[in-house]
Amino acid sequence: MDNRLSKEQMAELFEEVSNVFFLLSEPTRLKILHSLCHGERAVNEIVAEIEASQANVSRQINMLFRAKILARRKEGTQVYYRIDDPATLGICQNVCARVSADILARSGQRPEPQPILVAAEA
């Protein structure tokens, strides 16, 4: 963290970080991010992959888009989304790697070592 931040700026920082973690606290939004990890997809592809309703997926995508985590482009009648925030993707991948290792360990399987991903600085 930057030590040059004032108390007011620190308060703003923690509020905004809290908002990011709130966005990541909903399983459908995490499924959407997982679906987009390897590139952009049309909404109908995301709906089919995560097996959720079109309305719910659209609502969750809109939240991620407004938070600048996703970007979109339109091609004809299709709208394609992609992850536009590598830092958020890195958080998700690191936490998922840790939790999946715990799940495998509880089931008696030995998890493979996972590298810790560090997002590139913007």
N, C-alpha and C positions, 0 to 999 in steps of 0.2 A: 504494500500500500504506500501511497505517496505521502510522506510526512509533511508536505507543504500545504495539505488541506486544512482549512479552518474548521472549527467545531461545527459550524453550519454546513459546510461542505461534507464533513464526515457524516452528519445526520442525513444529508441528502444521499450520500453514497450507500449507507446502510438501508435506507428506504428502497432505493433502486435495486440493490442486491436482493433484498427480501422479495421484491416483485418478480425477479428472475426465478428465484427458487419457488415461488408460488406457481409460476407458469409450468415449472418442471414437476410439480407435485401431482399432476393429473395423469393417470395411466394412458388415456387415449392420446394426449399430446406427446407422451414419450413414444408410443407406438408409431405415431406420425413421423417423429424425428428418426426413429429406427428405420422406417420405410424409406426415408429420404437420405440415409447415410451414404448410399452409393450413387447418388445422382438424382436429377429431377424426375418428377413423375406427375402425371395428370391426376386430378382429384379422383376420378373413377378408379384408377389403378390403386390409389391409397385406400379407398373404401373397400375394394375387393381384398386387398392384402390384410388389412387389420380387422376385417369383418365387423365393421361398425356401420351405423346408418349414415347416409349421405348428409343429412341435416347436422348430425353431431360432428362428423368429420369437418364439414364446412365451417361450423362454429369454432371448433378448436383450431383449425388452420388460420382462421381470421384473427384469433387472439395471438397466435405466434407471428403472423404477418405484421400486425400492428405493433408488436414488441420488437420488430426488426430482426427477428430470429430467422424468418423465412423471407425469401424474395419470390416474385412470380413473374411469369411472362404469358402472354396470350398468343395463341396460334389458332386462328379461325375461331371456332366455338370452344376449343379446349383451353383450360388454364393449367399451366405447369408450375409446380412449386419446387424450390430447392432450398437447402440450408444456406443461409447468408451470414451466419455468425459462427465461425470455427471455434471460438472460445466456448460457446454453449455446447457445441457438439463434443468438444473435448471433455467437458464436465460429465456429460451423459455417458460417454464411452468409459471414462475412468470409474465412475460409480457402478455402471453395469458390469464391468470386468470384476470389480471387487465383490459385488453381491453374487454374481454367477459362480465365483470361486467358493463363496460360502455355501451356496446351494449344493454344488458338487461335493464339497467336503462333508456336508451333512448326510448326503446320500451314499457316502463311502467311496466316491470317485475322487481321484487325484486331479485337481485342476492343473492345466498347463500354465506356466508362468506367463503373465501378460505384461507387456511394456507399459509404463506410465506414459500417457500421451500428454504432451504439452502443446497448447495452441500457440501458433506463431503470433508474434506481436504485430498489431496492425500498424 
